[in-house]
Amino acid sequence: MEKINAFLDAWGSDLWMSTIQTFQMVGISLAISVLIGLPLGILLVLTRPGKALSNKLVYNVLNIVINIIRSVPFIILLFFILPFTKFIVGTSIGVKGVIVPLVVYTAPYIARLMESALLEVNRGVIEAYEAMGIKTRHIVWHVLVRESRSSIVLGLTIAIIGLIGASAMAGLVGGGGLGDLAYRYGHLRYEVDVMYVTVILLIILVQGLQSLGNYFAARLKKD
């Protein structure tokens, strides 16, 4: 018990601050990525051949751009777009400097997850609404999104966990958060206790989020 108290006295404030920074990075990046990724996913579905807004050019361009961005590992993307990040937010370090690469990395990923979720909706249900003369925008919101909400929640859960992993890598550019703490003190300064506690906190965080995602997805499926 004395060792735990001594550890908390020495590292408690750093761990608390790093945890808050991780939540900030993940929360802000997720919100912006959903605002970009969800419409992109819907556009991918609607512009596919045979769909309501079928457009081969738009679909192919979106498809290729998303595939290109998703092909780049986050750690390479992080360094590759440093000038762009500095241009957008005025800095390439700290929580602020990490949000731009996290959004660039996550938005296409969410778009693809949303596309997969929306494509699971039964084609017959959509055709029935189309036959009744319901407008496409109403079908998108009241049928596609509503019918696939359970899959959307599971997809977003996967995206959040991916974001936490990516945010941990942001420590390499001084991005802050638990990854930064583990890298600077656990790895560079051989503070093994800090490394272990950081890893345990990340495991608890991921397990908790996955359980919550599974719970809400199951509830929405029953409804």
C-alpha positions as a LaTeX table, in Angstrom:
\begin{tabular}{lrrr}
\hline
Residue & $x$ (\AA) & $y$ (\AA) & $z$ (\AA) \\
\hline
Met1 & 0.00 & 0.00 & 0.00 \\
Glu2 & 2.88 & 2.33 & 0.80 \\
Lys3 & 4.37 & 1.71 & $-2.62$ \\
Ile4 & 1.06 & 2.53 & $-4.30$ \\
Asn5 & 0.74 & 5.77 & $-2.32$ \\
Ala6 & 4.33 & 6.69 & $-3.13$ \\
Phe7 & 3.71 & 6.00 & $-6.82$ \\
Leu8 & 0.53 & 8.07 & $-6.84$ \\
Asp9 & 2.29 & 10.93 & $-5.05$ \\
Ala10 & 5.01 & 10.90 & $-7.67$ \\
Trp11 & 2.95 & 10.25 & $-10.81$ \\
Gly12 & $-0.71$ & 10.78 & $-9.94$ \\
Ser13 & $-0.98$ & 14.29 & $-11.39$ \\
Asp14 & 0.89 & 13.30 & $-14.57$ \\
Leu15 & $-1.35$ & 10.26 & $-15.07$ \\
Trp16 & $-4.48$ & 12.33 & $-14.50$ \\
Met17 & $-3.36$ & 15.04 & $-16.90$ \\
Ser18 & $-2.35$ & 12.48 & $-19.55$ \\
Thr19 & $-5.69$ & 10.69 & $-19.24$ \\
Ile20 & $-7.55$ & 13.99 & $-19.71$ \\
Gln21 & $-5.40$ & 14.77 & $-22.77$ \\
Thr22 & $-6.20$ & 11.33 & $-24.24$ \\
Phe23 & $-9.93$ & 11.97 & $-23.76$ \\
Gln24 & $-9.57$ & 15.40 & $-25.36$ \\
Met25 & $-7.71$ & 14.05 & $-28.39$ \\
Val26 & $-10.08$ & 11.13 & $-28.89$ \\
Gly27 & $-13.28$ & 13.10 & $-28.19$ \\
Ile28 & $-12.57$ & 16.10 & $-30.43$ \\
Ser29 & $-11.09$ & 13.98 & $-33.23$ \\
Leu30 & $-14.02$ & 11.56 & $-33.11$ \\
Ala31 & $-16.62$ & 14.33 & $-33.27$ \\
Ile32 & $-14.99$ & 15.96 & $-36.32$ \\
Ser33 & $-14.34$ & 12.59 & $-37.98$ \\
Val34 & $-17.99$ & 11.55 & $-37.61$ \\
Leu35 & $-19.13$ & 14.85 & $-39.13$ \\
Ile36 & $-16.91$ & 14.10 & $-42.14$ \\
Gly37 & $-17.07$ & 10.31 & $-42.25$ \\
Leu38 & $-20.83$ & 9.74 & $-41.91$ \\
Pro39 & $-21.81$ & 11.94 & $-44.91$ \\
Leu40 & $-18.96$ & 10.40 & $-46.91$ \\
Gly41 & $-20.21$ & 6.91 & $-46.09$ \\
Ile42 & $-23.75$ & 7.85 & $-47.13$ \\
Leu43 & $-22.42$ & 9.40 & $-50.36$ \\
Leu44 & $-20.46$ & 6.24 & $-51.10$ \\
Val45 & $-23.64$ & 4.18 & $-50.77$ \\
Leu46 & $-25.88$ & 6.52 & $-52.77$ \\
Thr47 & $-23.44$ & 6.98 & $-55.68$ \\
Arg48 & $-22.72$ & 3.26 & $-56.13$ \\
Pro49 & $-23.91$ & 1.79 & $-59.44$ \\
Gly50 & $-27.64$ & 1.03 & $-59.26$ \\
Lys51 & $-28.26$ & 3.27 & $-56.23$ \\
Ala52 & $-30.46$ & 6.38 & $-55.94$ \\
Leu53 & $-27.76$ & 8.91 & $-56.91$ \\
Ser54 & $-25.65$ & 6.56 & $-59.02$ \\
Asn55 & $-22.57$ & 8.44 & $-60.24$ \\
Lys56 & $-19.57$ & 6.43 & $-61.37$ \\
Leu57 & $-17.13$ & 9.37 & $-61.34$ \\
Val58 & $-17.97$ & 10.57 & $-57.83$ \\
Tyr59 & $-18.00$ & 7.04 & $-56.44$ \\
Asn60 & $-14.66$ & 6.09 & $-58.01$ \\
Val61 & $-12.93$ & 9.32 & $-56.92$ \\
Leu62 & $-14.18$ & 8.93 & $-53.33$ \\
Asn63 & $-13.31$ & 5.26 & $-53.32$ \\
Ile64 & $-9.74$ & 5.87 & $-54.50$ \\
Val65 & $-9.08$ & 8.82 & $-52.17$ \\
Ile66 & $-10.34$ & 6.89 & $-49.14$ \\
Asn67 & $-8.27$ & 3.85 & $-50.09$ \\
Ile68 & $-5.12$ & 5.97 & $-50.54$ \\
Ile69 & $-5.45$ & 7.65 & $-47.13$ \\
Arg70 & $-6.25$ & 4.35 & $-45.43$ \\
Ser71 & $-3.17$ & 2.77 & $-47.03$ \\
Val72 & $-0.82$ & 5.06 & $-45.10$ \\
Pro73 & 0.09 & 3.87 & $-41.58$ \\
Phe74 & $-0.75$ & 6.48 & $-38.95$ \\
Ile75 & 2.82 & 6.96 & $-37.78$ \\
Ile76 & 3.91 & 7.86 & $-41.35$ \\
Leu77 & 0.83 & 10.05 & $-41.90$ \\
Leu78 & 1.63 & 11.86 & $-38.65$ \\
Phe79 & 5.01 & 13.04 & $-39.94$ \\
Phe80 & 3.97 & 13.37 & $-43.60$ \\
Ile81 & 1.30 & 16.00 & $-42.95$ \\
Leu82 & 3.20 & 18.00 & $-40.31$ \\
Pro83 & 3.35 & 21.12 & $-42.58$ \\
Phe84 & $-0.40$ & 20.82 & $-43.27$ \\
Thr85 & $-1.12$ & 20.43 & $-39.55$ \\
Lys86 & 0.93 & 23.53 & $-38.75$ \\
Phe87 & $-0.88$ & 25.45 & $-41.49$ \\
Ile88 & $-4.32$ & 24.49 & $-40.12$ \\
Val89 & $-3.83$ & 24.89 & $-36.34$ \\
Gly90 & $-0.55$ & 26.84 & $-36.13$ \\
Thr91 & 1.35 & 24.09 & $-34.31$ \\
Ser92 & 2.36 & 20.47 & $-34.86$ \\
Ile93 & 2.82 & 19.49 & $-31.20$ \\
Gly94 & 0.55 & 19.09 & $-28.20$ \\
Val95 & $-3.08$ & 18.02 & $-28.19$ \\
Lys96 & $-3.96$ & 20.69 & $-30.74$ \\
Gly97 & $-1.29$ & 19.52 & $-33.17$ \\
Val98 & $-2.38$ & 15.90 & $-33.02$ \\
Ile99 & $-6.07$ & 16.40 & $-33.73$ \\
Val100 & $-5.54$ & 17.19 & $-37.43$ \\
Pro101 & $-3.65$ & 13.95 & $-38.28$ \\
Leu102 & $-6.10$ & 11.96 & $-36.12$ \\
Val103 & $-9.04$ & 13.37 & $-38.12$ \\
Val104 & $-7.29$ & 12.75 & $-41.47$ \\
Tyr105 & $-6.59$ & 9.18 & $-40.35$ \\
Thr106 & $-10.02$ & 8.42 & $-38.85$ \\
Ala107 & $-12.56$ & 10.16 & $-41.11$ \\
Pro108 & $-11.95$ & 7.85 & $-44.14$ \\
Tyr109 & $-11.97$ & 4.86 & $-41.79$ \\
Ile110 & $-15.37$ & 5.90 & $-40.40$ \\
Ala111 & $-16.65$ & 6.53 & $-43.93$ \\
Arg112 & $-15.81$ & 2.94 & $-44.88$ \\
Leu113 & $-17.37$ & 1.56 & $-41.68$ \\
Met114 & $-20.54$ & 3.59 & $-42.29$ \\
Glu115 & $-20.68$ & 2.36 & $-45.89$ \\
Ser116 & $-20.47$ & $-1.26$ & $-44.71$ \\
Ala117 & $-23.17$ & $-0.69$ & $-42.08$ \\
Leu118 & $-25.57$ & 1.04 & $-44.50$ \\
Leu119 & $-25.14$ & $-1.65$ & $-47.15$ \\
Glu120 & $-26.46$ & $-4.22$ & $-44.67$ \\
Val121 & $-29.95$ & $-2.71$ & $-44.90$ \\
Asn122 & $-32.31$ & $-4.97$ & $-46.82$ \\
Arg123 & $-32.62$ & $-3.74$ & $-50.41$ \\
Gly124 & $-36.31$ & $-4.75$ & $-50.47$ \\
Val125 & $-37.12$ & $-2.37$ & $-47.62$ \\
Ile126 & $-35.49$ & 0.54 & $-49.48$ \\
Glu127 & $-37.28$ & $-0.31$ & $-52.72$ \\
Ala128 & $-40.62$ & $-0.38$ & $-50.88$ \\
Tyr129 & $-40.08$ & 3.18 & $-49.63$ \\
Glu130 & $-38.88$ & 4.30 & $-53.07$ \\
Ala131 & $-42.05$ & 2.81 & $-54.61$ \\
Met132 & $-44.12$ & 4.91 & $-52.19$ \\
Gly133 & $-42.45$ & 8.05 & $-53.54$ \\
Ile134 & $-40.48$ & 8.84 & $-50.39$ \\
Lys135 & $-37.67$ & 11.29 & $-51.09$ \\
Thr136 & $-34.08$ & 10.05 & $-50.98$ \\
Arg137 & $-33.08$ & 12.31 & $-48.08$ \\
His138 & $-35.92$ & 10.92 & $-45.96$ \\
Ile139 & $-35.01$ & 7.36 & $-46.89$ \\
Val140 & $-31.40$ & 8.02 & $-45.88$ \\
Trp141 & $-32.30$ & 9.26 & $-42.40$ \\
His142 & $-35.45$ & 7.27 & $-41.58$ \\
Val143 & $-34.53$ & 3.99 & $-43.25$ \\
Leu144 & $-30.81$ & 3.59 & $-43.96$ \\
Val145 & $-29.46$ & 5.20 & $-40.77$ \\
Arg146 & $-32.28$ & 3.91 & $-38.55$ \\
Glu147 & $-32.14$ & 0.32 & $-39.79$ \\
Ser148 & $-28.34$ & 0.16 & $-39.54$ \\
Arg149 & $-27.89$ & 2.06 & $-36.24$ \\
Ser150 & $-26.77$ & $-1.06$ & $-34.36$ \\
Ser151 & $-24.00$ & $-1.68$ & $-36.92$ \\
Ile152 & $-23.14$ & 2.03 & $-36.90$ \\
Val153 & $-22.63$ & 1.94 & $-33.12$ \\
Leu154 & $-20.37$ & $-1.11$ & $-33.42$ \\
Gly155 & $-18.46$ & 0.60 & $-36.24$ \\
Leu156 & $-17.98$ & 3.75 & $-34.16$ \\
Thr157 & $-16.79$ & 1.63 & $-31.24$ \\
Ile158 & $-14.11$ & 0.13 & $-33.48$ \\
Ala159 & $-13.19$ & 3.63 & $-34.69$ \\
Ile160 & $-12.87$ & 4.96 & $-31.11$ \\
Ile161 & $-10.59$ & 2.10 & $-30.12$ \\
Gly162 & $-8.50$ & 2.72 & $-33.25$ \\
Leu163 & $-8.33$ & 6.40 & $-32.30$ \\
Ile164 & $-7.04$ & 5.55 & $-28.82$ \\
Gly165 & $-4.29$ & 3.43 & $-30.38$ \\
Ala166 & $-3.40$ & 6.21 & $-32.82$ \\
Ser167 & $-3.43$ & 8.86 & $-30.07$ \\
Ala168 & $-0.92$ & 6.76 & $-28.12$ \\
Met169 & 1.48 & 7.00 & $-31.08$ \\
Ala170 & 1.16 & 10.78 & $-30.98$ \\
Gly171 & 3.62 & 10.73 & $-28.08$ \\
Leu172 & 6.37 & 10.50 & $-30.69$ \\
Val173 & 5.71 & 14.11 & $-31.70$ \\
Gly174 & 4.99 & 15.38 & $-28.18$ \\
Gly175 & 1.27 & 15.05 & $-28.63$ \\
Gly176 & 0.51 & 14.48 & $-24.98$ \\
Gly177 & $-1.77$ & 11.81 & $-23.53$ \\
Leu178 & $-1.07$ & 8.39 & $-22.06$ \\
Gly179 & 1.04 & 7.33 & $-25.05$ \\
Asp180 & 3.29 & 10.34 & $-24.60$ \\
Leu181 & 3.70 & 9.60 & $-20.89$ \\
Ala182 & 4.56 & 5.96 & $-21.56$ \\
Tyr183 & 7.04 & 6.90 & $-24.28$ \\
Arg184 & 8.83 & 9.74 & $-22.48$ \\
Tyr185 & 9.03 & 8.22 & $-19.01$ \\
Gly186 & 8.36 & 4.52 & $-19.48$ \\
His187 & 10.59 & 4.02 & $-22.53$ \\
Leu188 & 13.14 & 6.85 & $-22.66$ \\
Arg189 & 13.71 & 7.13 & $-18.90$ \\
Tyr190 & 13.15 & 3.47 & $-17.99$ \\
Glu191 & 10.38 & 4.19 & $-15.49$ \\
Val192 & 8.92 & 0.71 & $-15.79$ \\
Asp193 & 6.11 & 1.32 & $-13.27$ \\
Val194 & 4.81 & 4.23 & $-15.36$ \\
Met195 & 4.82 & 2.04 & $-18.47$ \\
Tyr196 & 2.88 & $-0.77$ & $-16.74$ \\
Val197 & 0.27 & 1.57 & $-15.24$ \\
Thr198 & $-0.20$ & 3.36 & $-18.55$ \\
Val199 & $-0.73$ & 0.09 & $-20.40$ \\
Ile200 & $-3.22$ & $-1.09$ & $-17.75$ \\
Leu201 & $-5.16$ & 2.20 & $-18.03$ \\
Leu202 & $-5.33$ & 1.83 & $-21.82$ \\
Ile203 & $-6.53$ & $-1.77$ & $-21.51$ \\
Ile204 & $-9.26$ & $-0.75$ & $-19.02$ \\
Leu205 & $-10.29$ & 2.10 & $-21.31$ \\
Val206 & $-10.57$ & $-0.11$ & $-24.39$ \\
Gln207 & $-12.38$ & $-2.91$ & $-22.53$ \\
Gly208 & $-14.87$ & $-0.44$ & $-21.08$ \\
Leu209 & $-15.58$ & 1.20 & $-24.42$ \\
Gln210 & $-15.98$ & $-2.12$ & $-26.22$ \\
Ser211 & $-18.42$ & $-3.35$ & $-23.55$ \\
Leu212 & $-20.43$ & $-0.12$ & $-23.77$ \\
Gly213 & $-20.49$ & $-0.33$ & $-27.58$ \\
Asn214 & $-21.66$ & $-3.94$ & $-27.48$ \\
Tyr215 & $-24.37$ & $-3.06$ & $-24.92$ \\
Phe216 & $-25.82$ & $-0.14$ & $-26.87$ \\
Ala217 & $-25.61$ & $-2.02$ & $-30.19$ \\
Ala218 & $-27.56$ & $-4.92$ & $-28.67$ \\
Arg219 & $-30.18$ & $-2.53$ & $-27.24$ \\
Leu220 & $-30.64$ & $-0.77$ & $-30.58$ \\
Lys221 & $-30.93$ & $-4.08$ & $-32.41$ \\
Lys222 & $-33.77$ & $-5.20$ & $-30.14$ \\
Asp223 & $-35.61$ & $-1.89$ & $-30.65$ \\
\hline
\end{tabular}
